[in-house]
Amino acid sequence: MNKVKKLEKALTERELDRIIEMAWEDRTPFDVIEDQFGVDEKTVIELMRRNMKPSSFRMWRKRVQNRSTKHLKKTEAKGDRFKSSRQKHISLNKISKR
């Protein structure tokens, strides 16, 4: 049995879903997935391949390939992420609290 099959059996369905969800998100680096679940980038890619429709996997892989936000080292080199100066004001908007 290969590494990915063993890992799938060891993970709960909820953990597997969370790994896939985190991998699907553009802003969640593979390093965070590895820190939280102990699953490296190559294994995450294989999990995605095995648990997604082929067309969905190809779309995700094309989007993620060479994306700096999926790798902490590339992201940290760019500095802090953009944060709108209006962000706090929007979250304290009284209209949104109705």
N, CA, C and O atoms as CSV, one atom per row, in Angstrom:
chain,resi,resn,atom,element,x,y,z
A,1,MET,N,N,0.852,-1.187,0.000
A,1,MET,CA,C,0.000,0.000,0.000
A,1,MET,C,C,0.891,1.241,0.000
A,1,MET,O,O,1.851,1.332,0.765
A,2,ASN,N,N,0.557,2.192,-0.869
A,2,ASN,CA,C,1.424,3.364,-0.951
A,2,ASN,C,C,1.140,4.365,0.172
A,2,ASN,O,O,0.187,4.209,0.935
A,3,LYS,N,N,1.969,5.376,0.253
A,3,LYS,CA,C,1.938,6.368,1.324
A,3,LYS,C,C,0.594,7.103,1.403
A,3,LYS,O,O,0.073,7.334,2.494
A,4,VAL,N,N,0.045,7.464,0.255
A,4,VAL,CA,C,-1.198,8.238,0.228
A,4,VAL,C,C,-2.379,7.400,0.695
A,4,VAL,O,O,-3.234,7.897,1.428
A,5,LYS,N,N,-2.439,6.147,0.286
A,5,LYS,CA,C,-3.529,5.266,0.726
A,5,LYS,C,C,-3.477,5.057,2.235
A,5,LYS,O,O,-4.512,5.077,2.901
A,6,LYS,N,N,-2.275,4.857,2.777
A,6,LYS,CA,C,-2.113,4.691,4.229
A,6,LYS,C,C,-2.557,5.957,4.956
A,6,LYS,O,O,-3.230,5.891,5.985
A,7,LEU,N,N,-2.169,7.116,4.404
A,7,LEU,CA,C,-2.531,8.385,5.012
A,7,LEU,C,C,-4.048,8.582,4.999
A,7,LEU,O,O,-4.631,9.016,5.992
A,8,GLU,N,N,-4.682,8.259,3.868
A,8,GLU,CA,C,-6.143,8.396,3.772
A,8,GLU,C,C,-6.849,7.536,4.810
A,8,GLU,O,O,-7.861,7.956,5.372
A,9,LYS,N,N,-6.333,6.343,5.073
A,9,LYS,CA,C,-6.936,5.470,6.083
A,9,LYS,C,C,-6.699,6.009,7.498
A,9,LYS,O,O,-7.537,5.826,8.381
A,10,ALA,N,N,-5.564,6.670,7.712
A,10,ALA,CA,C,-5.239,7.190,9.035
A,10,ALA,C,C,-6.006,8.470,9.362
A,10,ALA,O,O,-6.281,8.752,10.528
A,11,LEU,N,N,-6.348,9.240,8.339
A,11,LEU,CA,C,-7.065,10.498,8.553
A,11,LEU,C,C,-8.556,10.241,8.698
A,11,LEU,O,O,-9.107,9.331,8.078
A,12,THR,N,N,-9.199,11.054,9.525
A,12,THR,CA,C,-10.658,10.990,9.585
A,12,THR,C,C,-11.203,11.684,8.342
A,12,THR,O,O,-10.481,12.414,7.664
A,13,GLU,N,N,-12.462,11.454,8.053
A,13,GLU,CA,C,-13.087,12.101,6.897
A,13,GLU,C,C,-13.051,13.622,7.059
A,13,GLU,O,O,-12.849,14.353,6.089
A,14,ARG,N,N,-13.243,14.082,8.272
A,14,ARG,CA,C,-13.222,15.522,8.547
A,14,ARG,C,C,-11.832,16.109,8.291
A,14,ARG,O,O,-11.715,17.184,7.703
A,15,GLU,N,N,-10.780,15.413,8.727
A,15,GLU,CA,C,-9.410,15.896,8.497
A,15,GLU,C,C,-9.086,15.928,7.009
A,15,GLU,O,O,-8.482,16.887,6.529
A,16,LEU,N,N,-9.478,14.897,6.278
A,16,LEU,CA,C,-9.242,14.850,4.843
A,16,LEU,C,C,-9.978,15.993,4.143
A,16,LEU,O,O,-9.415,16.657,3.273
A,17,ASP,N,N,-11.233,16.218,4.521
A,17,ASP,CA,C,-11.995,17.330,3.946
A,17,ASP,C,C,-11.334,18.667,4.240
A,17,ASP,O,O,-11.300,19.552,3.385
A,18,ARG,N,N,-10.810,18.811,5.447
A,18,ARG,CA,C,-10.158,20.082,5.826
A,18,ARG,C,C,-8.871,20.295,5.029
A,18,ARG,O,O,-8.589,21.415,4.602
A,19,ILE,N,N,-8.095,19.244,4.826
A,19,ILE,CA,C,-6.871,19.356,4.024
A,19,ILE,C,C,-7.220,19.782,2.601
A,19,ILE,O,O,-6.569,20.660,2.037
A,20,ILE,N,N,-8.238,19.166,2.027
A,20,ILE,CA,C,-8.662,19.509,0.670
A,20,ILE,C,C,-9.174,20.945,0.622
A,20,ILE,O,O,-8.881,21.678,-0.322
A,21,GLU,N,N,-9.929,21.341,1.623
A,21,GLU,CA,C,-10.449,22.712,1.685
A,21,GLU,C,C,-9.304,23.726,1.784
A,21,GLU,O,O,-9.312,24.745,1.095
A,22,MET,N,N,-8.336,23.446,2.631
A,22,MET,CA,C,-7.197,24.361,2.794
A,22,MET,C,C,-6.371,24.433,1.510
A,22,MET,O,O,-5.904,25.506,1.129
A,23,ALA,N,N,-6.192,23.299,0.850
A,23,ALA,CA,C,-5.432,23.277,-0.393
A,23,ALA,C,C,-6.165,24.049,-1.488
A,23,ALA,O,O,-5.533,24.705,-2.316
A,24,TRP,N,N,-7.481,23.973,-1.493
A,24,TRP,CA,C,-8.291,24.655,-2.513
A,24,TRP,C,C,-8.201,26.174,-2.350
A,24,TRP,O,O,-8.236,26.904,-3.341
A,25,GLU,N,N,-8.087,26.655,-1.110
A,25,GLU,CA,C,-8.014,28.096,-0.847
A,25,GLU,C,C,-6.706,28.654,-1.398
A,25,GLU,O,O,-5.641,28.075,-1.184
A,26,ASP,N,N,-6.785,29.761,-2.095
A,26,ASP,CA,C,-5.598,30.364,-2.706
A,26,ASP,C,C,-4.621,30.929,-1.680
A,26,ASP,O,O,-3.415,30.940,-1.925
A,27,ARG,N,N,-5.109,31.389,-0.558
A,27,ARG,CA,C,-4.260,32.071,0.419
A,27,ARG,C,C,-3.664,31.154,1.488
A,27,ARG,O,O,-2.894,31.619,2.328
A,28,THR,N,N,-3.999,29.871,1.475
A,28,THR,CA,C,-3.459,28.953,2.482
A,28,THR,C,C,-2.230,28.253,1.921
A,28,THR,O,O,-2.348,27.433,1.010
A,29,PRO,N,N,-1.045,28.566,2.455
A,29,PRO,CA,C,0.193,27.946,1.949
A,29,PRO,C,C,0.274,26.456,2.288
A,29,PRO,O,O,-0.291,26.001,3.283
A,30,PHE,N,N,0.974,25.718,1.458
A,30,PHE,CA,C,1.188,24.285,1.713
A,30,PHE,C,C,1.928,24.083,3.034
A,30,PHE,O,O,1.737,23.068,3.704
A,31,ASP,N,N,2.770,25.043,3.410
A,31,ASP,CA,C,3.534,24.938,4.659
A,31,ASP,C,C,2.605,24.884,5.871
A,31,ASP,O,O,2.893,24.182,6.841
A,32,VAL,N,N,1.508,25.611,5.824
A,32,VAL,CA,C,0.544,25.613,6.928
A,32,VAL,C,C,-0.142,24.251,7.025
A,32,VAL,O,O,-0.363,23.735,8.121
A,33,ILE,N,N,-0.476,23.676,5.875
A,33,ILE,CA,C,-1.084,22.341,5.861
A,33,ILE,C,C,-0.111,21.327,6.452
A,33,ILE,O,O,-0.503,20.445,7.217
A,34,GLU,N,N,1.158,21.462,6.088
A,34,GLU,CA,C,2.165,20.532,6.624
A,34,GLU,C,C,2.330,20.705,8.125
A,34,GLU,O,O,2.436,19.714,8.847
A,35,ASP,N,N,2.352,21.949,8.614
A,35,ASP,CA,C,2.475,22.182,10.054
A,35,ASP,C,C,1.291,21.607,10.817
A,35,ASP,O,O,1.460,21.021,11.886
A,36,GLN,N,N,0.094,21.775,10.269
A,36,GLN,CA,C,-1.107,21.356,10.976
A,36,GLN,C,C,-1.375,19.860,10.880
A,36,GLN,O,O,-1.812,19.247,11.853
A,37,PHE,N,N,-1.115,19.259,9.705
A,37,PHE,CA,C,-1.472,17.852,9.502
A,37,PHE,C,C,-0.281,16.937,9.236
A,37,PHE,O,O,-0.443,15.717,9.205
A,38,GLY,N,N,0.924,17.505,9.044
A,38,GLY,CA,C,2.100,16.687,8.767
A,38,GLY,C,C,2.103,16.106,7.364
A,38,GLY,O,O,2.713,15.064,7.126
A,39,VAL,N,N,1.420,16.774,6.425
A,39,VAL,CA,C,1.310,16.292,5.051
A,39,VAL,C,C,2.050,17.265,4.140
A,39,VAL,O,O,1.696,18.442,4.064
A,40,ASP,N,N,3.078,16.776,3.449
A,40,ASP,CA,C,3.868,17.658,2.587
A,40,ASP,C,C,3.122,17.994,1.287
A,40,ASP,O,O,2.089,17.402,0.977
A,41,GLU,N,N,3.668,18.951,0.541
A,41,GLU,CA,C,3.030,19.453,-0.678
A,41,GLU,C,C,2.761,18.342,-1.696
A,41,GLU,O,O,1.674,18.269,-2.269
A,42,LYS,N,N,3.737,17.494,-1.912
A,42,LYS,CA,C,3.590,16.412,-2.887
A,42,LYS,C,C,2.434,15.487,-2.510
A,42,LYS,O,O,1.671,15.059,-3.376
A,43,THR,N,N,2.305,15.182,-1.238
A,43,THR,CA,C,1.229,14.314,-0.771
A,43,THR,C,C,-0.122,15.014,-0.866
A,43,THR,O,O,-1.124,14.380,-1.198
A,44,VAL,N,N,-0.159,16.315,-0.578
A,44,VAL,CA,C,-1.404,17.086,-0.711
A,44,VAL,C,C,-1.875,17.045,-2.161
A,44,VAL,O,O,-3.063,16.863,-2.428
A,45,ILE,N,N,-0.950,17.215,-3.088
A,45,ILE,CA,C,-1.294,17.176,-4.512
A,45,ILE,C,C,-1.874,15.807,-4.870
A,45,ILE,O,O,-2.860,15.718,-5.601
A,46,GLU,N,N,-1.268,14.761,-4.359
A,46,GLU,CA,C,-1.762,13.408,-4.638
A,46,GLU,C,C,-3.136,13.174,-3.996
A,46,GLU,O,O,-3.995,12.526,-4.595
A,47,LEU,N,N,-3.345,13.699,-2.782
A,47,LEU,CA,C,-4.662,13.596,-2.144
A,47,LEU,C,C,-5.722,14.316,-2.972
A,47,LEU,O,O,-6.833,13.818,-3.152
A,48,MET,N,N,-5.361,15.488,-3.469
A,48,MET,CA,C,-6.290,16.251,-4.309
A,48,MET,C,C,-6.609,15.460,-5.579
A,48,MET,O,O,-7.766,15.394,-5.995
A,49,ARG,N,N,-5.606,14.873,-6.184
A,49,ARG,CA,C,-5.806,14.099,-7.420
A,49,ARG,C,C,-6.768,12.925,-7.176
A,49,ARG,O,O,-7.628,12.634,-8.007
A,50,ARG,N,N,-6.610,12.267,-6.040
A,50,ARG,CA,C,-7.409,11.070,-5.748
A,50,ARG,C,C,-8.832,11.396,-5.293
A,50,ARG,O,O,-9.730,10.565,-5.434
A,51,ASN,N,N,-9.044,12.594,-4.749
A,51,ASN,CA,C,-10.334,12.907,-4.143
A,51,ASN,C,C,-11.156,13.947,-4.889
A,51,ASN,O,O,-12.206,14.368,-4.403
A,52,MET,N,N,-10.700,14.359,-6.046
A,52,MET,CA,C,-11.438,15.338,-6.842
A,52,MET,C,C,-11.748,14.767,-8.217
A,52,MET,O,O,-11.104,13.824,-8.676
A,53,LYS,N,N,-12.743,15.357,-8.861
A,53,LYS,CA,C,-13.000,14.994,-10.252
A,53,LYS,C,C,-11.787,15.419,-11.063
A,53,LYS,O,O,-11.149,16.418,-10.732
A,54,PRO,N,N,-11.455,14.687,-12.114
A,54,PRO,CA,C,-10.276,15.037,-12.923
A,54,PRO,C,C,-10.285,16.478,-13.441
A,54,PRO,O,O,-9.250,17.144,-13.433
A,55,SER,N,N,-11.425,16.954,-13.884
A,55,SER,CA,C,-11.490,18.325,-14.401
A,55,SER,C,C,-11.265,19.350,-13.287
A,55,SER,O,O,-10.608,20.368,-13.504
A,56,SER,N,N,-11.806,19.086,-12.102
A,56,SER,CA,C,-11.601,19.986,-10.958
A,56,SER,C,C,-10.141,19.990,-10.530
A,56,SER,O,O,-9.584,21.037,-10.203
A,57,PHE,N,N,-9.524,18.805,-10.534
A,57,PHE,CA,C,-8.114,18.730,-10.162
A,57,PHE,C,C,-7.258,19.520,-11.143
A,57,PHE,O,O,-6.385,20.282,-10.728
A,58,ARG,N,N,-7.501,19.344,-12.448
A,58,ARG,CA,C,-6.720,20.076,-13.459
A,58,ARG,C,C,-6.887,21.589,-13.295
A,58,ARG,O,O,-5.915,22.337,-13.402
A,59,MET,N,N,-8.123,22.038,-13.036
A,59,MET,CA,C,-8.373,23.468,-12.844
A,59,MET,C,C,-7.614,23.974,-11.616
A,59,MET,O,O,-6.976,25.025,-11.679
A,60,TRP,N,N,-7.675,23.238,-10.499
A,60,TRP,CA,C,-6.976,23.631,-9.274
A,60,TRP,C,C,-5.463,23.647,-9.491
A,60,TRP,O,O,-4.777,24.586,-9.087
A,61,ARG,N,N,-4.955,22.598,-10.133
A,61,ARG,CA,C,-3.501,22.477,-10.337
A,61,ARG,C,C,-2.978,23.612,-11.204
A,61,ARG,O,O,-1.910,24.162,-10.937
A,62,LYS,N,N,-3.723,23.960,-12.233
A,62,LYS,CA,C,-3.327,25.060,-13.113
A,62,LYS,C,C,-3.302,26.376,-12.333
A,62,LYS,O,O,-2.410,27.202,-12.527
A,63,ARG,N,N,-4.287,26.564,-11.449
A,63,ARG,CA,C,-4.388,27.799,-10.666
A,63,ARG,C,C,-3.274,27.893,-9.616
A,63,ARG,O,O,-2.755,28.979,-9.358
A,64,VAL,N,N,-2.915,26.778,-9.024
A,64,VAL,CA,C,-1.982,26.761,-7.896
A,64,VAL,C,C,-0.513,26.740,-8.337
A,64,VAL,O,O,0.360,27.235,-7.623
A,65,GLN,N,N,-0.248,26.177,-9.497
A,65,GLN,CA,C,1.128,26.012,-9.943
A,65,GLN,C,C,1.858,27.361,-9.989
A,65,GLN,O,O,1.376,28.320,-10.591
A,66,ASN,N,N,3.002,27.414,-9.357
A,66,ASN,CA,C,3.861,28.606,-9.290
A,66,ASN,C,C,3.194,29.799,-8.617
A,66,ASN,O,O,3.638,30.932,-8.806
A,67,ARG,N,N,2.154,29.576,-7.847
A,67,ARG,CA,C,1.471,30.661,-7.136
A,67,ARG,C,C,2.260,30.971,-5.859
A,67,ARG,O,O,2.502,30.085,-5.039
A,68,SER,N,N,2.653,32.224,-5.703
A,68,SER,CA,C,3.491,32.581,-4.558
A,68,SER,C,C,2.741,32.461,-3.234
A,68,SER,O,O,3.365,32.188,-2.208
A,69,THR,N,N,1.431,32.656,-3.224
A,69,THR,CA,C,0.691,32.586,-1.962
A,69,THR,C,C,0.599,31.170,-1.412
A,69,THR,O,O,0.261,30.993,-0.242
A,70,LYS,N,N,0.889,30.162,-2.219
A,70,LYS,CA,C,0.843,28.782,-1.748
A,70,LYS,C,C,2.171,28.337,-1.144
A,70,LYS,O,O,2.290,27.204,-0.676
A,71,HIS,N,N,3.166,29.215,-1.150
A,71,HIS,CA,C,4.479,28.892,-0.606
A,71,HIS,C,C,4.939,30.042,0.284
A,71,HIS,O,O,5.134,31.159,-0.197
A,72,LEU,N,N,5.113,29.779,1.565
A,72,LEU,CA,C,5.465,30.827,2.520
A,72,LEU,C,C,6.752,31.552,2.148
A,72,LEU,O,O,6.829,32.772,2.300
A,73,LYS,N,N,7.758,30.840,1.670
A,73,LYS,CA,C,9.035,31.478,1.341
A,73,LYS,C,C,8.853,32.529,0.255
A,73,LYS,O,O,9.471,33.592,0.314
A,74,LYS,N,N,8.018,32.247,-0.731
A,74,LYS,CA,C,7.769,33.213,-1.799
A,74,LYS,C,C,6.922,34.379,-1.299
A,74,LYS,O,O,7.128,35.519,-1.715
A,75,THR,N,N,5.964,34.099,-0.402
A,75,THR,CA,C,5.085,35.126,0.124
A,75,THR,C,C,5.853,36.082,1.035
A,75,THR,O,O,5.676,37.297,0.954
A,76,GLU,N,N,6.703,35.534,1.900
A,76,GLU,CA,C,7.456,36.360,2.844
A,76,GLU,C,C,8.424,37.287,2.130
A,76,GLU,O,O,8.734,38.366,2.635
A,77,ALA,N,N,8.899,36.888,0.980
A,77,ALA,CA,C,9.821,37.726,0.224
A,77,ALA,C,C,9.137,38.993,-0.268
A,77,ALA,O,O,9.797,40.012,-0.468
A,78,LYS,N,N,7.825,38.944,-0.468
A,78,LYS,CA,C,7.080,40.093,-0.965
A,78,LYS,C,C,6.711,41.063,0.150
A,78,LYS,O,O,6.351,42.206,-0.132
A,79,GLY,N,N,6.788,40.645,1.388
A,79,GLY,CA,C,6.435,41.513,2.504
A,79,GLY,C,C,5.006,41.286,2.948
A,79,GLY,O,O,4.397,40.265,2.632
A,80,ASP,N,N,4.472,42.262,3.693
A,80,ASP,CA,C,3.121,42.138,4.229
A,80,ASP,C,C,2.072,42.155,3.128
A,80,ASP,O,O,2.263,42.729,2.055
A,81,ARG,N,N,0.959,41.505,3.435
A,81,ARG,CA,C,-0.158,41.512,2.504
A,81,ARG,C,C,-0.885,42.847,2.592
A,81,ARG,O,O,-0.811,43.543,3.604
A,82,PHE,N,N,-1.573,43.187,1.543
A,82,PHE,CA,C,-2.334,44.424,1.500
A,82,PHE,C,C,-3.527,44.342,2.436
A,82,PHE,O,O,-4.223,43.328,2.478
A,83,LYS,N,N,-3.760,45.411,3.187
A,83,LYS,CA,C,-4.938,45.521,4.023
A,83,LYS,C,C,-5.518,46.901,3.783
A,83,LYS,O,O,-4.831,47.909,3.949
A,84,SER,N,N,-6.764,46.945,3.400
A,84,SER,CA,C,-7.415,48.214,3.113
A,84,SER,C,C,-7.484,49.066,4.365
A,84,SER,O,O,-7.721,48.556,5.460
A,85,SER,N,N,-7.278,50.364,4.202
A,85,SER,CA,C,-7.373,51.282,5.337
A,85,SER,C,C,-8.820,51.397,5.814
A,85,SER,O,O,-9.067,51.851,6.931
A,86,ARG,N,N,-9.773,50.991,4.981
A,86,ARG,CA,C,-11.196,51.073,5.320
A,86,ARG,C,C,-11.723,49.777,5.917
A,86,ARG,O,O,-12.899,49.707,6.277
A,87,GLN,N,N,-10.903,48.768,6.030
A,87,GLN,CA,C,-11.379,47.456,6.464
A,87,GLN,C,C,-12.051,47.504,7.832
A,87,GLN,O,O,-13.124,46.923,7.997
A,88,LYS,N,N,-11.468,48.167,8.805
A,88,LYS,CA,C,-12.041,48.233,10.144
A,88,LYS,C,C,-13.378,48.957,10.113
A,88,LYS,O,O,-14.332,48.549,10.775
A,89,HIS,N,N,-13.438,50.023,9.346
A,89,HIS,CA,C,-14.657,50.804,9.266
A,89,HIS,C,C,-15.801,49.994,8.665
A,89,HIS,O,O,-16.951,50.136,9.080
A,90,ILE,N,N,-15.496,49.169,7.717
A,90,ILE,CA,C,-16.527,48.354,7.087
A,90,ILE,C,C,-17.073,47.341,8.085
A,90,ILE,O,O,-18.283,47.124,8.142
A,91,SER,N,N,-16.207,46.723,8.863
A,91,SER,CA,C,-16.665,45.701,9.802
A,91,SER,C,C,-17.461,46.302,10.957
A,91,SER,O,O,-18.233,45.590,11.600
A,92,LEU,N,N,-17.294,47.584,11.234
A,92,LEU,CA,C,-18.058,48.245,12.303
A,92,LEU,C,C,-19.268,48.998,11.745
A,92,LEU,O,O,-19.876,49.804,12.449
A,93,ASN,N,N,-19.608,48.742,10.512
A,93,ASN,CA,C,-20.725,49.409,9.867
A,93,ASN,C,C,-22.042,48.992,10.519
A,93,ASN,O,O,-22.329,47.800,10.631
A,94,LYS,N,N,-22.836,49.961,10.945
A,94,LYS,CA,C,-24.095,49.663,11.628
A,94,LYS,C,C,-25.106,49.006,10.707
A,94,LYS,O,O,-25.947,48.226,11.155
A,95,ILE,N,N,-25.027,49.317,9.432
A,95,ILE,CA,C,-25.972,48.732,8.481
A,95,ILE,C,C,-25.801,47.215,8.419
A,95,ILE,O,O,-26.784,46.481,8.318
A,96,SER,N,N,-24.567,46.751,8.477
A,96,SER,CA,C,-24.318,45.305,8.381
A,96,SER,C,C,-24.766,44.546,9.627
A,96,SER,O,O,-24.834,43.317,9.605
A,97,LYS,N,N,-25.075,45.263,10.720
A,97,LYS,CA,C,-25.478,44.605,11.973
A,97,LYS,C,C,-26.988,44.466,12.115
A,97,LYS,O,O,-27.469,44.004,13.150
A,98,ARG,N,N,-27.736,44.855,11.097
A,98,ARG,CA,C,-29.198,44.744,11.178
A,98,ARG,C,C,-29.657,43.332,11.217
A,98,ARG,O,O,-30.859,43.076,11.285
